[in-house]
Amino acid sequence: MTAAVLLTLQLAAVTTVLLLILAMPLAWWLATTRNRLRPVIEAITALPLVLPPTVLGFYLLILMSPDAPLGAAWVRVTGSTLAFSFAGLVVASILYSLPFAVQPMQTAFQSVDRQMTEAAATLGATRADLFRSVVLPLSRRGVLTAAVLSFAHTIGEFGVVLMVGGNIPGRTRTVSIEVFTAVETLDWAVAHRLSLGLLVFSMIVLIGVYALNRGGAGRLG
Amino acid sequence: MDSALEIDVTLDLPEFRLQVQEEVPLGGITAVNGPSGSGKTTFLRVLAGLEPGTVGTVRFAGQSWQDDATHLPPSLRRVGVVFQDARLFPHLDVAGNLSYGARRRGVKEDHVARIAEALRITPLLNRGTGGLSGGEARRVAVARALASDPQLLLLDEPLSGLDAELRATTLRVIADAVRELNIPVIHITHSPTEVAALADRVLGFSMGRCTGWQTPPVVLNAKAVLVDGDVMVHLGEASFPASAGIRSGDQLTLAIAVEDTLLSQHSPGDSTAAFSVLADVVGYNGDVVLLDLSGQILRLPMSGFLSSAAREPGQKLWLTVQKFWARSADKAV
């Protein structure tokens, strides 16, 4: 049980960090671009919200198979398969939680007054510089919300993890899968403890997010 | 021309077209004067590089800011822009706002301190921007723009929304600071008082186009006095009714557009003009006549309809003013 909890926390932490690094430029691009492809990219980003996790997991499994280019490249570089590994879980989690990272940041970036970025530009800031020095500080609640939601969503995922990672103790068996296994083996005590833990954790996270956003409505930055 | 801003641009926006072809000397303060909605702010945004749809050329002192192959981004134009609203960064304090541009352009701290001093904001440096009054925020915005070491300062009605007294004092501080730093200024305004107080030259603007150079307004000092219960403006030997809101004893500044003046050898008698006053001719230079009005010297364009004898020093001429803007110590009327 402890192994499952540690694995889940590790997966959530790695996913959140990588997701912020990847999603931030994407959110900034979506918030500012006039490109006609924007709705398409937005739709792809939001797809995990509506797609059954099993469908996403199925396609990922195919992509990660040693016969597919991605899976083959991974085998060449690391010597092991991407599917049914921790790295595979990270890849799947990043895709599965992508909307939870992109959307709060995109909304926050869009709500930064263009007047502020224009003022920064006339004061000598390049595009990257004004993002770092003006947009990011004024959107820090959005970034924090994205991080918290990504972390929590990764902890709670089940379908994708089961499809891509299977149920290997200590390697891919996360808390939600441990609950599933416990119920299947009629180990009610473990199922109760883990479920209650996830419930309380999720509640705390959501209260935190709502409190964060309510505080943000009253004052800037 | 190396000491000019050469502009030949077109910008098509939804339901609005800006088309400007003008050469603006790079020295002193140039006012761009025109009614609201005439495209003055858009013009300023084009100069700052904030309108990517602009077509044409902009050359600053021989350096191309924009042509067929170039569109220099705002960060590389070294223009200081003061927008209508101060646009201070809310996540930085006043000192942080000032050093934002200064750091990026390698301006030394003592120079920033000198600018803060000139704009009288040194006591505000450690404060957040949230608690600043309107006048303080505008002065900080001007200081922030100046601290970024601009080669051109663009002011977009930086005093809008302030009351008249604050406008007058803030305006004086800004004017003194930019003259001390010797930075050319393009100042957008629709206020004749601001034009009169600041500008070395005035560019007219209407319907998205420059309408040519205007003569800066004539500024006269006068005094409001009480005559038989009515507040009257006293100027030379003339007395005429003051506008509402002027109090007896107020020292007034009258701004008069040259187009609203008329010179004549004979008294115009009763007319719909605001006032007529007799002045002494003290000199004549080209098309300009110099008049002495109770010790105040006025420069006015001389109409060809007046005889050459009328412009000889020692002659007296009637100055008729159709309308004027008066500013007293505490409010504009």
HADDOCK unambig.tbl for C-alpha pairs under 7 A between the chains (distance, minus, plus):
assign (segid A and resid 115 and name CA) (segid B and resid 87 and name CA) 6.69 0.50 0.50
assign (segid A and resid 116 and name CA) (segid B and resid 87 and name CA) 6.18 0.50 0.50
assign (segid A and resid 116 and name CA) (segid B and resid 89 and name CA) 6.82 0.50 0.50
assign (segid A and resid 119 and name CA) (segid B and resid 87 and name CA) 6.90 0.50 0.50
assign (segid A and resid 121 and name CA) (segid B and resid 74 and name CA) 5.61 0.50 0.50
assign (segid A and resid 121 and name CA) (segid B and resid 75 and name CA) 5.02 0.50 0.50
assign (segid A and resid 122 and name CA) (segid B and resid 74 and name CA) 5.01 0.50 0.50
assign (segid A and resid 122 and name CA) (segid B and resid 75 and name CA) 5.23 0.50 0.50
assign (segid A and resid 122 and name CA) (segid B and resid 79 and name CA) 6.38 0.50 0.50
assign (segid A and resid 122 and name CA) (segid B and resid 80 and name CA) 6.36 0.50 0.50
assign (segid A and resid 122 and name CA) (segid B and resid 81 and name CA) 6.56 0.50 0.50
assign (segid A and resid 123 and name CA) (segid B and resid 75 and name CA) 6.32 0.50 0.50
assign (segid A and resid 123 and name CA) (segid B and resid 80 and name CA) 6.78 0.50 0.50
assign (segid A and resid 123 and name CA) (segid B and resid 101 and name CA) 4.50 0.50 0.50
assign (segid A and resid 123 and name CA) (segid B and resid 145 and name CA) 6.92 0.50 0.50
assign (segid A and resid 123 and name CA) (segid B and resid 148 and name CA) 6.00 0.50 0.50
assign (segid A and resid 124 and name CA) (segid B and resid 75 and name CA) 3.88 0.50 0.50
assign (segid A and resid 124 and name CA) (segid B and resid 76 and name CA) 6.52 0.50 0.50
assign (segid A and resid 124 and name CA) (segid B and resid 101 and name CA) 6.03 0.50 0.50
assign (segid A and resid 124 and name CA) (segid B and resid 104 and name CA) 5.92 0.50 0.50
assign (segid A and resid 124 and name CA) (segid B and resid 105 and name CA) 6.81 0.50 0.50
assign (segid A and resid 125 and name CA) (segid B and resid 75 and name CA) 5.56 0.50 0.50
assign (segid A and resid 126 and name CA) (segid B and resid 75 and name CA) 6.09 0.50 0.50
assign (segid A and resid 137 and name CA) (segid B and resid 91 and name CA) 6.95 0.50 0.50
assign (segid A and resid 138 and name CA) (segid B and resid 91 and name CA) 6.87 0.50 0.50
assign (segid A and resid 221 and name CA) (segid B and resid 91 and name CA) 5.93 0.50 0.50
